[in-house]
Amino acid sequence: MKNKECRWIGVLLLLVLVGCGDDKAPQTEFGSVKSVRAYREVVEDIIVEANAIEQDFRETAVGSTGQATGNNLSDAAMRLRPRLVAAIDELDRVKVPKKLVETHADVHAALMLRLVAFDLMIEGWSVEQQQTFDKAQPLYVDATKKLNEATGILNQLNEVLLEVDIALAEAESRTLVG
């Protein structure tokens, strides 16, 4: 009988020891390394595209006179709008780790502000053609404010995304370079 009990105790100890293995996925303060890494990579590509759109817009909204005109603003906004809509659509399809929902909402808000600014510029040019520049100017001013607000949001997000990158590096036992 003691032999049988010893075997059962041995089996139980073995099960306990095997069950104590760490089979949990590596974590960061933002969620699992796998989900945070996947999110970070996709969002980085979207932010890079949004910044490229903004840069392209700023370069092409200024005409040969060196001034941004309603016509140039509208043309650039209409040309780049589909790329911005595609970036927003891609962002909407991203699976977001729970602890990055607020950050994700901020990225979305910044892109939507840029989209609204583009629409205001397109509308401004239409108003300017049908009425006067003075009637269109408030639309251009509002569009500029929205572009600046979007840029401010994205600049603030850089700090949060750096924290995410540091957390990923620490969880993966590596360091960030430069």
CORWOVEN-V67393 format. One record per residue. N is the residue number from 1. RES is the residue in three letters. BURIAL is 1 if it has 24 or more other C-alpha atoms within 12 Angstrom, else 0. Layout:
N_RES_BURIAL, N_RES_BURIAL
//
This chain:
1_MET_0, 2_LYS_0, 3_ASN_0, 4_LYS_0, 5_GLU_0, 6_CYS_0, 7_ARG_0, 8_TRP_0, 9_ILE_0, 10_GLY_0, 11_VAL_0, 12_LEU_0, 13_LEU_0, 14_LEU_0, 15_LEU_0, 16_VAL_0, 17_LEU_0, 18_VAL_0, 19_GLY_0, 20_CYS_0, 21_GLY_0, 22_ASP_0, 23_ASP_0, 24_LYS_0, 25_ALA_0, 26_PRO_0, 27_GLN_1, 28_THR_1, 29_GLU_0, 30_PHE_1, 31_GLY_1, 32_SER_1, 33_VAL_1, 34_LYS_0, 35_SER_1, 36_VAL_1, 37_ARG_1, 38_ALA_0, 39_TYR_1, 40_ARG_1, 41_GLU_0, 42_VAL_0, 43_VAL_1, 44_GLU_1, 45_ASP_0, 46_ILE_1, 47_ILE_1, 48_VAL_0, 49_GLU_1, 50_ALA_1, 51_ASN_1, 52_ALA_0, 53_ILE_1, 54_GLU_1, 55_GLN_0, 56_ASP_0, 57_PHE_1, 58_ARG_1, 59_GLU_0, 60_THR_1, 61_ALA_1, 62_VAL_0, 63_GLY_0, 64_SER_0, 65_THR_0, 66_GLY_0, 67_GLN_0, 68_ALA_0, 69_THR_1, 70_GLY_1, 71_ASN_1, 72_ASN_1, 73_LEU_1, 74_SER_1, 75_ASP_1, 76_ALA_1, 77_ALA_1, 78_MET_1, 79_ARG_0, 80_LEU_1, 81_ARG_1, 82_PRO_0, 83_ARG_1, 84_LEU_1, 85_VAL_1, 86_ALA_0, 87_ALA_1, 88_ILE_1, 89_ASP_0, 90_GLU_1, 91_LEU_1, 92_ASP_0, 93_ARG_0, 94_VAL_1, 95_LYS_0, 96_VAL_1, 97_PRO_1, 98_LYS_0, 99_LYS_0, 100_LEU_1, 101_VAL_0, 102_GLU_0, 103_THR_1, 104_HIS_1, 105_ALA_1, 106_ASP_1, 107_VAL_1, 108_HIS_1, 109_ALA_1, 110_ALA_1, 111_LEU_1, 112_MET_1, 113_LEU_1, 114_ARG_1, 115_LEU_1, 116_VAL_1, 117_ALA_1, 118_PHE_1, 119_ASP_1, 120_LEU_1, 121_MET_1, 122_ILE_1, 123_GLU_1, 124_GLY_1, 125_TRP_1, 126_SER_1, 127_VAL_0, 128_GLU_1, 129_GLN_0, 130_GLN_0, 131_GLN_0, 132_THR_0, 133_PHE_0, 134_ASP_0, 135_LYS_0, 136_ALA_1, 137_GLN_1, 138_PRO_0, 139_LEU_1, 140_TYR_1, 141_VAL_0, 142_ASP_0, 143_ALA_1, 144_THR_1, 145_LYS_0, 146_LYS_1, 147_LEU_1, 148_ASN_0, 149_GLU_1, 150_ALA_1, 151_THR_1, 152_GLY_0, 153_ILE_1, 154_LEU_1, 155_ASN_0, 156_GLN_0, 157_LEU_1, 158_ASN_0, 159_GLU_0, 160_VAL_0, 161_LEU_1, 162_LEU_0, 163_GLU_0, 164_VAL_1, 165_ASP_1, 166_ILE_1, 167_ALA_1, 168_LEU_1, 169_ALA_0, 170_GLU_0, 171_ALA_1, 172_GLU_0, 173_SER_0, 174_ARG_0, 175_THR_0, 176_LEU_0, 177_VAL_0, 178_GLY_0
//
